[in-house]
């Protein structure tokens, strides 16, 4: 109850995720679960081809541009983290 008293009404209804947001989140979850980050580049390409075919069927409301953007985001997400460059002073 104490938490409810401290809430401030925002006047906005809670937002629902768009189909693109749902597809992006699902793709990122698949990438993490399937170990795509640690796989060879040719395996990643094959995995993305198959997964994007699935996503195209699952999220038929997405446009070609959104599907292309989704693949680009997924490809970037699947790349290993880059270390910080150290500067020599």
N, C-alpha and C positions, 0 to 999 in steps of 0.2 A: 504494500500500500504506500509506503513512503516514497517509493520510486515513482508512482503514478502522480503524486502531488508535485514532484519536481519537474515533471515533463511540461514543456511549453508547447501549446498548440501552434502548429506552423500554418494552418489554414490550407495546407496542401494534402491531397490524398496520396497515399504511398504509391510510388511509381512502379509500374510493372515493366519487366525487361522486354525489350523488343526481340523479335525473332533473331535478328543479327546478334544481339547480346547473348542470347541463349546459345546460339550456334558457336560463337566464339568461346564461351565458357566451356561448352561441351568439348570442343576441339582441344583446348588447353588441358582439360582433364584427361582426354585420351592420350595426348602427348606424354604427360607425366606418368600415366599408368603403363603405357606400352614401352617405355624406355627408348623413345625415339631420339632423345638427346644424345645418348651414348652410341647410337648406331652409325654405321658407315654411310657416307653421302648417297651412294646408290640405293641402299636400303631405305633411307629416308625418303628419297624421291618415289620409290615404289609404294611405300607406306602412305605418303601424301596422295598419290594418285588414287589408291583404293579408298582411303578415308574421305577424300573430297567427293568421290562418286557417291559414297554413302551419305555424306552431308547434303549433297544436291538433292537426293531423294527425300531425305528426312525433312529438310527445310526448303520445300518447293516454292515458298513465297519469296525467297531471296533472289535478287536479280543477279545477272552474270557479273556485274561490277562488284556487288557485295561478296559473291563467292570468290572472286579474284582477290579482293581485299582480305577475306578470311584466310585464304591460303598464304598470302603474304605475311599476315600476322602470325600464323602458325609456324611458318618457316623461320621467321625471326625468333619466335619463342623457343623453337627447338635448337637453336644454335647455342653452343656452350658459352657460359659467361666469360666475358673478357676481363682480364686483370687490369688493375689501375696502372697507368704508366707512371713510373717514378721519374721525377725531374731531378737532374743533377744540378746542384747549386754551385 
